Amino acid sequence: MTKADDTPMDPVQRLRDAPRCHARAKSTGKRCQCPAVRGWRVCRVHGARGGHKAGPSHPRWVHGGRTREVELARRLASVLSRLDSDGI
């Protein structure tokens, strides 16, 4: 068996058939032509696998006053105070 028999498809055909990035250009409105990273809808240039973990380990972390947990606690306190003031 030769190598050509192992892969009947053109080796570049796999890249041509790959799902494409869903990012769009603001100026033209056309989609990016790069292949999307496996498991993501966008390519590596447009943010797949990018970013930093949220929380105190993030370089821009300041105080945590706007975290999801704090915002949820504020909403809960607001609802409870409204229920208390309504006399329920």
N, C-alpha and C positions, 0 to 999 in steps of 0.2 A: 504494500500500500504506500503510495507516495503522499507527500504533503498536500498536493493539490486535491487528492481524493478525500482527505480528512476534512477540509473546509471548502465545500463546493461554492459557498458564497464569497464574493469579493470581500477581503478583510476590511475595507473602508465602508462597505455597505452597512455594517453594524452601526457605525457612527451616523450615517445618513438617515437610518431608520429610528434613531434615538428620539425620545420626546424632546420638544424644544422648550426653551425658556418662555415664561409667560409675561416677562417684563416688557413694558412699552416705553418708547422714547417720548418725552414730553413735546419735543419740537416737531416730529414727523408723525407720531402716533403709530409707527410700525413696531412690530414685535422684534425682540432680540432673536438672532439666528443661532445662538450658541445652544448646545445640547444641555438639557437640565440635569442637575445632579440627581443620582438615583435616590428616590424617596422625597424629593423636593420638587416644587413647581418652577423654580428659578435656577439659573446657572450660578457658578461660583462668583462671577463678577457682580451679580445682582443680589448677593446676600445668602446664598445657601451655605449652611454650616458656619456662618459668620456670627460675629457679636461676642459679647461677654456675658457670663451668668449674672443675673440680677441679684442684688443684695450687697452686703458689706464687702464682698470680695471685688466688686466692681470699682474701677479706678475713679469714677465720678461720684461715688457714694458720699453723701454729706452727713445726713442725720437720720433718715428713715421716716420722717414725718409724713411722707406721701406714699408709703408702701400700701399694698393691697389690704394687709391686715388692719392697718391704722384707719384707712378709708372705710373699711367695713365696720369697724368699731364705732366710728363717727356716725355712720348712717344708722346703726342700731341704736345708739344713744339718742339720736334725733327722733327716731320712731317712738322709742320708749317715752321720751319727754313729751311728745305730742299726745300719746295715749294717756299719760298722767294728767296733762293739762285739760284734756277733754272730760276727765272725770270718769273714765271707764275702769 
